[in-house]
Structures are given as C-alpha cells and as structure tokens.
Amino acid sequence: MDGTHLHSICCSSRDSPRAHFGLIYKLTHLETWSRYDVLLLLGFQAVIAGSAAALVFGHFLTAFALVGALAVCLVIMAAVIRSL
C-alpha cells in the first residue's frame, strides 16, 4: 500500500497532511517502537472504543467525559513535550 492510498483512507480533504505525517511515519517504522509507544496507542484506542461503546449504548455523558479526559491528557502531553 503506497502512502497516497493510505493518506486517502485516513484523511479527509480538509485535513492537513502534516497532521498525519507522524502517525504514518510511526506505522511504517514499527520496529523502532518502544513499549511506551505501544502502551500509549493501546490507551488511546481503549478510550476511543470506550467512548464509542458508551455512545452506542446511550451513555452520552460517559462518552463525552472520556473524550474530555483524553483531550486533557493530550494537552498535558503536548505541554510537556513542548517544554523539552
């Protein structure tokens, strides 16, 4: 699968290619992943899956709380990374 096809699958026309460059790079260099990268990806997927399940079962407050908690964690991570 070439990069153009992968980009057309995961990105809409309004998304910037820069926003997904890091993800595509990491997916193509799986051998360089540390266990922390894998755990962060697993946690991200668990929050998204939990939020989707909560939406499907009608627990909207829980779904929005999970997404809000994820957003707060991402903001904190961005602040820490930016300060390095």
N, C-alpha and C positions, 0 to 999 in steps of 0.2 A: 504494500500500500504506500503510495507516494505521499509527500507532505501536503500537496494541493488537495488530494482527495480527503485526507484526514482533517484538514482545515475546513473543508466544506461540510463535513459531518458534524463537527463540534462547534462551529461558529456561525452565527447569523450574519447577515450583511452589515449590520450596524456595529458589530464588534470589531475592535481594533486587532490586527494580527499581533501586535506587541503584547496584548493581554494574555495570549495563549502560548507565546513563544517558550516561556519557562516550562510549562506543562508538557509541551511537545518535546522539548529537549530532554526532560527527565524521562519521559516514556521511551525515548529512543536510546537512552543510556542507562538501562535498568541495572547493569552490572555495577554501577557506581553508587547505587542507593545504599544508605546506611539504614540501620534498623529504626532510627528515629524518623526517617522519611516515610518508611512503610507504616509506622505507627500513626503518624500524622495523617497519612492518606486514609488509613483504616478508620480513624476517629472522624475525619471529615465525612466519609461515606456513611458511617453509622448515624451521624447527626442528620444527614440528608435523608437516609432511609427512615429514621425515626420520625422525622418531620412529615415525610410523605405518608407514612402509615397513619400518623395522627390526623392528617387531613382526610385520608380515605375514610377513617372511622368517625369523623365528625368532631374531633377534639382540636378545634381551631386555636384555642388559647395555648395548648401544649405545643402545637406546631409552630406558632409564632414565637413562643418562648425559646424553643430550640434554635430557631433561625436567629433570634436576637442574641442568644448566648454565643452562637457561632460567630456572629458579626463582632461581638465584643472581644472574643478571643483573637480573631483576625486583626482587629485594630491594635490590640496589645502586642501581638507578634510583630506587626508592621512597625510599631514604635520602637520595639527592642531592636529589630533588625536595622532600622534607620539610624539608631544611635551607635551602632558598631562601627 
